């Protein structure tokens, strides 16, 4: 089963905090978005292993856009 981590706001991907193969726990930050000159962390609600990163640093995203896909550990 895959787990999708999506943007909760519209903004720009400021930093990606994970890479494929990383293990993450619920509450871990996977990316940081910049919106209205504020940095907003995007956290995962589930544990898993980073499978795919769907965005690049500097990329504009909309609320609901897919950022990272996790697979169950």
Backbone atoms as SQL, in Angstrom:
CREATE TABLE atoms (id INTEGER PRIMARY KEY, chain TEXT, resi INTEGER, resn TEXT, atom TEXT, x REAL, y REAL, z REAL);
INSERT INTO atoms VALUES
  (1, 'A', 1, 'UNK', 'N', 0.842, -1.185, 0.000),
  (2, 'A', 1, 'UNK', 'CA', 0.000, 0.000, 0.000),
  (3, 'A', 1, 'UNK', 'C', 0.881, 1.241, 0.000),
  (4, 'A', 2, 'UNK', 'N', 0.489, 2.244, -0.786),
  (5, 'A', 2, 'UNK', 'CA', 1.242, 3.497, -0.807),
  (6, 'A', 2, 'UNK', 'C', 0.517, 4.559, -0.007),
  (7, 'A', 3, 'UNK', 'N', 1.305, 5.459, 0.524),
  (8, 'A', 3, 'UNK', 'CA', 0.805, 6.569, 1.328),
  (9, 'A', 3, 'UNK', 'C', 1.203, 7.850, 0.612),
  (10, 'A', 4, 'UNK', 'N', 0.243, 8.737, 0.396),
  (11, 'A', 4, 'UNK', 'CA', 0.522, 9.982, -0.305),
  (12, 'A', 4, 'UNK', 'C', 0.624, 11.134, 0.683),
  (13, 'A', 5, 'UNK', 'N', 1.673, 11.946, 0.527),
  (14, 'A', 5, 'UNK', 'CA', 1.829, 13.161, 1.319),
  (15, 'A', 5, 'UNK', 'C', 1.601, 14.320, 0.360),
  (16, 'A', 6, 'UNK', 'N', 0.599, 15.146, 0.669),
  (17, 'A', 6, 'UNK', 'CA', 0.182, 16.226, -0.230),
  (18, 'A', 6, 'UNK', 'C', 0.399, 17.592, 0.411),
  (19, 'A', 7, 'UNK', 'N', 0.520, 18.608, -0.425),
  (20, 'A', 7, 'UNK', 'CA', 0.681, 19.989, 0.044),
  (21, 'A', 7, 'UNK', 'C', -0.603, 20.433, 0.751),
  (22, 'A', 8, 'UNK', 'N', -0.451, 21.066, 1.895),
  (23, 'A', 8, 'UNK', 'CA', -1.611, 21.561, 2.635),
  (24, 'A', 8, 'UNK', 'C', -1.871, 23.044, 2.362),
  (25, 'A', 9, 'UNK', 'N', -0.954, 23.669, 1.606),
  (26, 'A', 9, 'UNK', 'CA', -1.111, 25.068, 1.220),
  (27, 'A', 9, 'UNK', 'C', -0.541, 25.244, -0.194),
  (28, 'A', 10, 'UNK', 'N', -0.892, 26.357, -0.811),
  (29, 'A', 10, 'UNK', 'CA', -0.282, 26.746, -2.082),
  (30, 'A', 10, 'UNK', 'C', 1.000, 27.491, -1.767),
  (31, 'A', 11, 'UNK', 'N', 2.075, 27.154, -2.467),
  (32, 'A', 11, 'UNK', 'CA', 3.342, 27.826, -2.208),
  (33, 'A', 11, 'UNK', 'C', 4.436, 27.293, -3.107),
  (34, 'A', 12, 'UNK', 'N', 5.662, 27.471, -2.647),
  (35, 'A', 12, 'UNK', 'CA', 6.842, 27.014, -3.370),
  (36, 'A', 12, 'UNK', 'C', 7.584, 26.011, -2.498),
  (37, 'A', 13, 'UNK', 'N', 8.071, 24.935, -3.110),
  (38, 'A', 13, 'UNK', 'CA', 8.856, 23.950, -2.365),
  (39, 'A', 13, 'UNK', 'C', 10.193, 24.613, -2.025),
  (40, 'A', 14, 'UNK', 'N', 10.387, 24.912, -0.760),
  (41, 'A', 14, 'UNK', 'CA', 11.611, 25.572, -0.309),
  (42, 'A', 14, 'UNK', 'C', 12.724, 24.556, -0.095),
  (43, 'A', 15, 'UNK', 'N', 12.368, 23.422, 0.543),
  (44, 'A', 15, 'UNK', 'CA', 13.375, 22.403, 0.818),
  (45, 'A', 15, 'UNK', 'C', 12.714, 21.032, 0.906),
  (46, 'A', 16, 'UNK', 'N', 13.386, 20.026, 0.373),
  (47, 'A', 16, 'UNK', 'CA', 12.945, 18.642, 0.511),
  (48, 'A', 16, 'UNK', 'C', 13.822, 18.011, 1.583),
  (49, 'A', 17, 'UNK', 'N', 13.204, 17.460, 2.600),
  (50, 'A', 17, 'UNK', 'CA', 13.919, 16.962, 3.774),
  (51, 'A', 17, 'UNK', 'C', 14.238, 15.468, 3.722),
  (52, 'A', 18, 'UNK', 'N', 13.745, 14.762, 2.702),
  (53, 'A', 18, 'UNK', 'CA', 13.935, 13.307, 2.627),
  (54, 'A', 18, 'UNK', 'C', 14.448, 12.922, 1.246),
  (55, 'A', 19, 'UNK', 'N', 14.889, 11.673, 1.128),
  (56, 'A', 19, 'UNK', 'CA', 15.291, 11.133, -0.166),
  (57, 'A', 19, 'UNK', 'C', 14.731, 9.718, -0.276),
  (58, 'A', 20, 'UNK', 'N', 14.601, 9.188, -1.483),
  (59, 'A', 20, 'UNK', 'CA', 14.086, 7.825, -1.633),
  (60, 'A', 20, 'UNK', 'C', 14.883, 6.841, -0.772),
  (61, 'A', 21, 'UNK', 'N', 14.146, 5.956, -0.101),
  (62, 'A', 21, 'UNK', 'CA', 14.757, 4.957, 0.767),
  (63, 'A', 21, 'UNK', 'C', 14.784, 5.356, 2.233),
  (64, 'A', 22, 'UNK', 'N', 14.568, 6.644, 2.531),
  (65, 'A', 22, 'UNK', 'CA', 14.539, 7.089, 3.930),
  (66, 'A', 22, 'UNK', 'C', 13.325, 6.520, 4.641),
  (67, 'A', 23, 'UNK', 'N', 13.502, 6.113, 5.892),
  (68, 'A', 23, 'UNK', 'CA', 12.386, 5.698, 6.739),
  (69, 'A', 23, 'UNK', 'C', 11.901, 6.914, 7.505),
  (70, 'A', 24, 'UNK', 'N', 10.582, 7.108, 7.531),
  (71, 'A', 24, 'UNK', 'CA', 9.999, 8.232, 8.264),
  (72, 'A', 24, 'UNK', 'C', 8.947, 7.723, 9.238),
  (73, 'A', 25, 'UNK', 'N', 8.777, 8.471, 10.297),
  (74, 'A', 25, 'UNK', 'CA', 7.766, 8.186, 11.316),
  (75, 'A', 25, 'UNK', 'C', 6.650, 9.213, 11.190),
  (76, 'A', 26, 'UNK', 'N', 5.494, 8.913, 11.726),
  (77, 'A', 26, 'UNK', 'CA', 4.396, 9.873, 11.754),
  (78, 'A', 26, 'UNK', 'C', 4.886, 11.142, 12.440),
  (79, 'A', 27, 'UNK', 'N', 4.613, 12.287, 11.824),
  (80, 'A', 27, 'UNK', 'CA', 5.025, 13.570, 12.379),
  (81, 'A', 27, 'UNK', 'C', 6.336, 14.089, 11.822),
  (82, 'A', 28, 'UNK', 'N', 7.067, 13.262, 11.069),
  (83, 'A', 28, 'UNK', 'CA', 8.323, 13.719, 10.474),
  (84, 'A', 28, 'UNK', 'C', 8.048, 14.703, 9.335),
  (85, 'A', 29, 'UNK', 'N', 8.907, 15.709, 9.213),
  (86, 'A', 29, 'UNK', 'CA', 8.809, 16.671, 8.124),
  (87, 'A', 29, 'UNK', 'C', 9.434, 16.068, 6.874),
  (88, 'A', 30, 'UNK', 'N', 8.686, 16.089, 5.762),
  (89, 'A', 30, 'UNK', 'CA', 9.211, 15.570, 4.500),
  (90, 'A', 30, 'UNK', 'C', 9.606, 16.699, 3.549),
  (91, 'A', 31, 'UNK', 'N', 9.001, 17.860, 3.718),
  (92, 'A', 31, 'UNK', 'CA', 9.320, 19.011, 2.872),
  (93, 'A', 31, 'UNK', 'C', 8.931, 20.287, 3.618),
  (94, 'A', 32, 'UNK', 'N', 9.480, 21.394, 3.149),
  (95, 'A', 32, 'UNK', 'CA', 9.116, 22.700, 3.694),
  (96, 'A', 32, 'UNK', 'C', 8.643, 23.549, 2.526),
  (97, 'A', 33, 'UNK', 'N', 7.444, 24.100, 2.673),
  (98, 'A', 33, 'UNK', 'CA', 6.883, 24.979, 1.654),
  (99, 'A', 33, 'UNK', 'C', 7.002, 26.418, 2.119),
  (100, 'A', 34, 'UNK', 'N', 7.207, 27.324, 1.170),
  (101, 'A', 34, 'UNK', 'CA', 7.224, 28.746, 1.469),
  (102, 'A', 34, 'UNK', 'C', 5.960, 29.355, 0.881),
  (103, 'A', 35, 'UNK', 'N', 5.249, 30.083, 1.727),
  (104, 'A', 35, 'UNK', 'CA', 4.027, 30.743, 1.286),
  (105, 'A', 35, 'UNK', 'C', 3.913, 32.062, 2.035),
  (106, 'A', 36, 'UNK', 'N', 3.729, 33.144, 1.312),
  (107, 'A', 36, 'UNK', 'CA', 3.609, 34.474, 1.908),
  (108, 'A', 36, 'UNK', 'C', 4.781, 34.763, 2.845),
  (109, 'A', 37, 'UNK', 'N', 5.994, 34.401, 2.402),
  (110, 'A', 37, 'UNK', 'CA', 7.246, 34.639, 3.129),
  (111, 'A', 37, 'UNK', 'C', 7.339, 33.885, 4.445),
  (112, 'A', 38, 'UNK', 'N', 6.515, 32.841, 4.595),
  (113, 'A', 38, 'UNK', 'CA', 6.571, 31.992, 5.788),
  (114, 'A', 38, 'UNK', 'C', 6.953, 30.582, 5.358),
  (115, 'A', 39, 'UNK', 'N', 7.757, 29.920, 6.183),
  (116, 'A', 39, 'UNK', 'CA', 8.129, 28.535, 5.921),
  (117, 'A', 39, 'UNK', 'C', 7.172, 27.619, 6.677),
  (118, 'A', 40, 'UNK', 'N', 6.544, 26.697, 5.942),
  (119, 'A', 40, 'UNK', 'CA', 5.544, 25.812, 6.522),
  (120, 'A', 40, 'UNK', 'C', 5.974, 24.353, 6.312),
  (121, 'A', 41, 'UNK', 'N', 6.269, 23.620, 7.401),
  (122, 'A', 41, 'UNK', 'CA', 6.659, 22.222, 7.243),
  (123, 'A', 41, 'UNK', 'C', 5.474, 21.357, 6.795),
  (124, 'A', 42, 'UNK', 'N', 5.772, 20.364, 5.970),
  (125, 'A', 42, 'UNK', 'CA', 4.779, 19.369, 5.570),
  (126, 'A', 42, 'UNK', 'C', 5.193, 18.071, 6.236),
  (127, 'A', 43, 'UNK', 'N', 4.331, 17.569, 7.107),
  (128, 'A', 43, 'UNK', 'CA', 4.637, 16.364, 7.875),
  (129, 'A', 43, 'UNK', 'C', 3.794, 15.194, 7.383),
  (130, 'A', 44, 'UNK', 'N', 4.324, 13.999, 7.572),
  (131, 'A', 44, 'UNK', 'CA', 3.572, 12.798, 7.223),
  (132, 'A', 44, 'UNK', 'C', 2.729, 12.359, 8.417),
  (133, 'A', 45, 'UNK', 'N', 1.572, 11.834, 8.131),
  (134, 'A', 45, 'UNK', 'CA', 0.689, 11.318, 9.181),
  (135, 'A', 45, 'UNK', 'C', 0.970, 9.850, 9.484),
  (136, 'A', 46, 'UNK', 'N', 1.774, 9.215, 8.631),
  (137, 'A', 46, 'UNK', 'CA', 2.007, 7.782, 8.750),
  (138, 'A', 46, 'UNK', 'C', 3.495, 7.470, 8.692),
  (139, 'A', 47, 'UNK', 'N', 3.858, 6.291, 9.179),
  (140, 'A', 47, 'UNK', 'CA', 5.237, 5.844, 9.021),
  (141, 'A', 47, 'UNK', 'C', 5.364, 5.122, 7.695),
  (142, 'A', 48, 'UNK', 'N', 6.580, 5.087, 7.169),
  (143, 'A', 48, 'UNK', 'CA', 6.809, 4.385, 5.920),
  (144, 'A', 48, 'UNK', 'C', 8.204, 4.642, 5.400),
  (145, 'A', 49, 'UNK', 'N', 8.430, 4.205, 4.172),
  (146, 'A', 49, 'UNK', 'CA', 9.709, 4.391, 3.492),
  (147, 'A', 49, 'UNK', 'C', 9.450, 5.273, 2.273),
  (148, 'A', 50, 'UNK', 'N', 10.253, 6.300, 2.096),
  (149, 'A', 50, 'UNK', 'CA', 10.083, 7.209, 0.965),
  (150, 'A', 50, 'UNK', 'C', 10.309, 6.430, -0.324),
  (151, 'A', 51, 'UNK', 'N', 9.288, 6.438, -1.164),
  (152, 'A', 51, 'UNK', 'CA', 9.350, 5.717, -2.432),
  (153, 'A', 51, 'UNK', 'C', 9.679, 6.674, -3.576),
  (154, 'A', 52, 'UNK', 'N', 8.897, 7.761, -3.688),
  (155, 'A', 52, 'UNK', 'CA', 9.061, 8.704, -4.790),
  (156, 'A', 52, 'UNK', 'C', 8.873, 10.126, -4.290),
  (157, 'A', 53, 'UNK', 'N', 9.719, 11.026, -4.779),
  (158, 'A', 53, 'UNK', 'CA', 9.547, 12.457, -4.542),
  (159, 'A', 53, 'UNK', 'C', 9.035, 13.046, -5.848),
  (160, 'A', 54, 'UNK', 'N', 7.882, 13.685, -5.802),
  (161, 'A', 54, 'UNK', 'CA', 7.201, 14.132, -7.019),
  (162, 'A', 54, 'UNK', 'C', 7.448, 15.595, -7.356),
  (163, 'A', 55, 'UNK', 'N', 8.210, 16.313, -6.535),
  (164, 'A', 55, 'UNK', 'CA', 8.449, 17.733, -6.749),
  (165, 'A', 55, 'UNK', 'C', 9.942, 18.023, -6.615),
  (166, 'A', 56, 'UNK', 'N', 10.329, 19.220, -7.032),
  (167, 'A', 56, 'UNK', 'CA', 11.719, 19.659, -6.906),
  (168, 'A', 56, 'UNK', 'C', 11.750, 20.968, -6.109),
  (169, 'A', 57, 'UNK', 'N', 12.869, 21.211, -5.460),
  (170, 'A', 57, 'UNK', 'CA', 13.020, 22.477, -4.745),
  (171, 'A', 57, 'UNK', 'C', 12.868, 23.626, -5.733),
  (172, 'A', 58, 'UNK', 'N', 12.120, 24.651, -5.328),
  (173, 'A', 58, 'UNK', 'CA', 11.856, 25.797, -6.188),
  (174, 'A', 58, 'UNK', 'C', 10.582, 25.681, -7.003),
  (175, 'A', 59, 'UNK', 'N', 9.970, 24.502, -6.997),
  (176, 'A', 59, 'UNK', 'CA', 8.745, 24.266, -7.777),
  (177, 'A', 59, 'UNK', 'C', 7.534, 24.854, -7.071),
  (178, 'A', 60, 'UNK', 'N', 6.652, 25.483, -7.817),
  (179, 'A', 60, 'UNK', 'CA', 5.385, 25.988, -7.284),
  (180, 'A', 60, 'UNK', 'C', 4.400, 24.827, -7.175),
  (181, 'A', 61, 'UNK', 'N', 3.674, 24.775, -6.063),
  (182, 'A', 61, 'UNK', 'CA', 2.656, 23.742, -5.856),
  (183, 'A', 61, 'UNK', 'C', 1.359, 24.389, -5.387),
  (184, 'A', 62, 'UNK', 'N', 0.273, 23.684, -5.637),
  (185, 'A', 62, 'UNK', 'CA', -1.045, 24.116, -5.177),
  (186, 'A', 62, 'UNK', 'C', -1.473, 23.227, -4.021),
  (187, 'A', 63, 'UNK', 'N', -2.389, 23.706, -3.231),
  (188, 'A', 63, 'UNK', 'CA', -2.941, 22.899, -2.150),
  (189, 'A', 63, 'UNK', 'C', -3.482, 21.595, -2.729),
  (190, 'A', 64, 'UNK', 'N', -3.067, 20.468, -2.142),
  (191, 'A', 64, 'UNK', 'CA', -3.526, 19.165, -2.597),
  (192, 'A', 64, 'UNK', 'C', -2.587, 18.466, -3.559),
  (193, 'A', 65, 'UNK', 'N', -1.569, 19.175, -4.068),
  (194, 'A', 65, 'UNK', 'CA', -0.609, 18.538, -4.980),
  (195, 'A', 65, 'UNK', 'C', 0.177, 17.453, -4.263),
  (196, 'A', 66, 'UNK', 'N', 0.467, 16.380, -4.977),
  (197, 'A', 66, 'UNK', 'CA', 1.227, 15.263, -4.434),
  (198, 'A', 66, 'UNK', 'C', 2.700, 15.645, -4.325),
  (199, 'A', 67, 'UNK', 'N', 3.273, 15.491, -3.124),
  (200, 'A', 67, 'UNK', 'CA', 4.673, 15.821, -2.888),
  (201, 'A', 67, 'UNK', 'C', 5.542, 14.588, -2.823),
  (202, 'A', 68, 'UNK', 'N', 5.135, 13.631, -1.980),
  (203, 'A', 68, 'UNK', 'CA', 5.945, 12.450, -1.698),
  (204, 'A', 68, 'UNK', 'C', 5.035, 11.226, -1.591),
  (205, 'A', 69, 'UNK', 'N', 5.508, 10.104, -2.099),
  (206, 'A', 69, 'UNK', 'CA', 4.818, 8.829, -1.927),
  (207, 'A', 69, 'UNK', 'C', 5.660, 7.946, -1.006),
  (208, 'A', 70, 'UNK', 'N', 5.006, 7.364, -0.011),
  (209, 'A', 70, 'UNK', 'CA', 5.648, 6.428, 0.914),
  (210, 'A', 70, 'UNK', 'C', 5.092, 5.036, 0.662),
  (211, 'A', 71, 'UNK', 'N', 5.883, 4.034, 0.990),
  (212, 'A', 71, 'UNK', 'CA', 5.347, 2.674, 1.021),
  (213, 'A', 71, 'UNK', 'C', 5.438, 2.197, 2.463),
  (214, 'A', 72, 'UNK', 'N', 4.548, 1.294, 2.823),
  (215, 'A', 72, 'UNK', 'CA', 4.559, 0.774, 4.189),
  (216, 'A', 72, 'UNK', 'C', 5.879, 0.085, 4.446),
  (217, 'A', 73, 'UNK', 'N', 6.399, 0.206, 5.693),
  (218, 'A', 73, 'UNK', 'CA', 7.699, -0.401, 5.995),
  (219, 'A', 73, 'UNK', 'C', 7.655, -1.917, 5.952);
